[in-house]
């Protein structure tokens, strides 16, 4: 008959077994039959989880450490059946994965690519070329928040506050349609439906349908009306109104797999117009003939620009 050991002794024997200081057969001599079965099923659950999620093998070590140093979370006797025991083991480690794993969802596009994505609440986002958004799926129900790099068109379902964070500023809505560009020091928001709040470190503005706001180098410099029902790039054409040529050239680089040598031109020239998103030659002719600039393709997809 086994010796009648107290709770603390059982805990010490479990710690010794988990550290490899005693074997399972030795453990069996010092704990009750119910505890021994529970420990064995816990070990099975651990091995199963390690096979499924090998990168999280440090989680078991953390449990061992807690047992060894007797943390506040005490080991309780497991008076459960075989089925309940193994299920509890798996649930334990799935729970640890939720705590330690990565809950961030990242959606992106490459050069010349547009993609539609559905968010967890049914909202839709269309990403323009070389853009990305990320959000936390675990906290989404409490806080609808995405981080944007690049350009995206949002169709937001009504509900709690929906926020788009960028390095140039933030956009907050309840349910609406709007377009956001955040690249380098250029930030532009256009409201197509509903009401949009736009903020940066300096000021804030409320946009109604047809309103837009543009921020350059941290300052709101323009607020103009738009007539379109949606951004033109969704239909294959990028459109600009009174914007420095520098940002038009940046948009060309984002849309096509090319780079520009701009050293011989004035990039501060103001441009109003559009370019085709599907044909590079047409796009180049549209932009640079209108600005009286010559362009020449050199090696490694570099285009040299110079004034006529």
N, C-alpha and C positions, 0 to 999 in steps of 0.2 A: 504494500500500500504506500502511496506517495505521501511524503511529508506534507503537512498542512502549512503552506506558506502564506504570508500576508500579502496585501496589495503592493507594498513597496518592494518586497522581495521579488514578486513576479515581474515587476517593472525592471528591476536590476538584471534578472535573468534574460528578459527580452532584449535589453540593451546589450548584454554580453553576446547573445546570439546574433543580433543584427551587426555587431562589430566583428563577428567571426571568431570570438574568443571561445565559444563552446559550440558543439555540433547540435543538430536537431535532436539526435538521440539523447544527448546530455540534457538538453532543455526539457525534454519530455519527462525526465525524472523529477524536475523541480517545480513544475507548474501543473495546474489541474488539466484534466483531459479536455475540458471545453476550451480553456485558454490555448492549449497546444494546437487544437484543430483550427482555432481562429487565426493563430499566428501563421500556420502553414498555408491557409487560404489567402491570407494577406500577402505572403511571399509569392504565391501563384499570380495574384493580381498585379504585383509589382513587376514580375517577369514578363507578364503579358503586355503591360503598358510600356515596358522598356523596349520591347520589340516593335510596338506601334510608334513610339515617340522616342527614339534613341537619344536625340539631343537634350532631352530633359532628365537624363539619368541623375543629374545633380539634385533633383527633387527628393529622391529617396535618401540621399546623403543628408539633406536638411532634416528629414524626419528622424534619421538616426541621431543626429546631433541634438535635436530637441529631447529625444528620449534620454540620451546620455547625460545631459545637464539638467534634466528634470525641470522643463519649462512649465509655465502656468497651465498649459493645455495637458492635463494628466491623461495617461493611458487608462481607458476604461475596460473592464472585462467585457468580452464580446460573447453574450449568450444568444447566439444566432445560429441558424441552420447553415448548411454548406452553401446553398444557393444564395442566401442573403449575404453571407460572408464574402463570397467572390464578387457579388454585385457591388457591395460596399467598397471593396478594394479598387475596383475600376472607377467607380464614381469619385472616390477620393482623388485619384490621379487626374481624371478629367477635370475636376475642380481646380487642381493645382495648375493644369495647363491653361485654364481660363485666366488664372491670376498672373501667370508668368509668361504666357504666350503673347504674340503680337496681334492686337485687334485692329490695326490700321489697314484700311483698304486703299490701295493705290491704283488709279486708272490713268492711262496716258496714251499719247499718240506719237508717232514718229513723223519725219519730214514728209510733207505732202499728204498727210493722212487726216481724215475726219472720222470721228466715231461717236455713236449714240450710246449712252449708258442710262440704265434705270437705277435710281437710288432706293434705299430701303423703304421710303414712304410713298413710292410711286412717282416721285418727282423725276424729271428727265433732264439730262445734261448732254449737250453736244460739244465735244472738244475739238477745237481747231488744231491745225498742224503744230507739232512740237509743243504740246501743252500737257499738263497733268493736274489732277485733283486728288486729294486724299481726305479721308474722314475716319472716325472711330466708330466701328459698328456696335461696340458694346454700349456706348453712351448716346447713341443716336436718338433713342426715344425721349431722352431727357433734354438733349441739345442737338438740334439739327445744324451742324456746322461743318463746312468743307474748307479746305485750304487749296487755293488755286495758284498755279504758275503757268502763265501763258494767256490763252483766250478761250472762253467758253460761253455758250448760250444756255441759260437755265429756264426751265419751265417748272415752277415750284408749285406743288400741291398745297392747298390751304391747310393751315394748322398752326403749330407753335412757330416762334421766330426761326427763320432760316437765315444763316449768316455765311457769307463768303469772305474768307480772310485772304489777303494778299500782302506782300511786303510793302506795297504802296498805299494801302488803305483797305477798308472793309465795306461790305454791302449787306444791308439787313432788310428782309422782307417778311411778309406773312404768307403770301401766295401770289405769284406774279410771273411775268416773263421779262427777262432782261439779259443783256450781253455785257460781259466784263473782259477787258484787256488789262493785263498787268505784266509788262515786260520791261526790264531795266528800270529806267526812271519815268516810263510812260504808263499812265493809268487812265482808262476811259470806261465809263458805264453808260449804257443806253437803256432806258425803260421802254418796253413795248406794251406792257399791260400792268394794271395795278399801281402800286406806289412803292418807291425804293428809297431807302435812306443810305447815303454815301458819306463815309467819314474817313479822314486821315488825321495826322497829328496836328494839323493846323486849323482845319475847319470842317463843317458838315453841310450837306444840302439834301433836300427832299426832291426826288424826281417823280413826275407824273408821266403818263403815256405820251410818247413823242419827245420827251425831254432827254437830254444827255449832258454829261459833265466830263471834262477832260482835265487831268492833272499832269503837269510837267515839272520835274525836279521838285516835287513836294508842294507846288502851288497850283490852286485852281485858276486856270487861265481862260477857260472858255465854257460857255453853256449855250448849246445850240439845239434847234429843233430837227427832228428826223421825220421823214414821211413813210419810210418802209415799215412793213408789218413784222419784219424779222431781219436779222443781219444778212447782208448780201453774200457773205462767204459760205453760208449754208448752201447757196445755189451755185457755187463755183466761181465767185468773183469777189475780190477784196476791194472795198471802197473806202476812200479817204476824203476828208473835207478840211481844207486849210491846215495841213499838218506838215511839219518840217520833213524834208526829203529823207533825212536820216532814218526816220521810223518807217517810211515806205520801203527803203532798201532793207531794213531789218526784217520786214514782213516778207520780202522776196526771198531772203535767205532762209527764213523759217518754212516757207512753202516749197522751195526747191533745194536740191542738194548742190548749192553753189555758194561761193563767197565772193565779195566785191572788194577790189582795191579802190578806195575812195580818196586817196591822198591828193588827187589832182582836181577835186571838185569842191563846191561849197554845199555842204549838207544842210545848211540852215534855210535853203530856198524852200518857200512854202508851196506845197503841192495839193491840188484838188483833182481827183480823178479815181480811176480804178485799174486793176489788172486781172487778167485771166489766171485762174488757179490750176489750170490743166495743161497749158501750153507755155513753156518758158520763152520761146522766141516771141510769141505774141505779147506776153507780159513785158518783156524787155522793151520792145518797140513802143508799146503803149505809154510806159512811164518815161523813158529817156528821150524819145523824140519830142514829147510834150515839154520837157525841161531843157531841150537843146544840149543834150549830153551824148557823147559817143561812147559806145561800149564794145569791147573786144574780148572774146573768150581766150584765155591763155591756158597754161598747163594746170593740171590738178583742179579743174572746175573753178578756177579763179577768173573773175570778169573784171577787166580793167576799165575804169570810168575816167573820162576826161572831157573838158568843155570843148564845144565846137569852135 
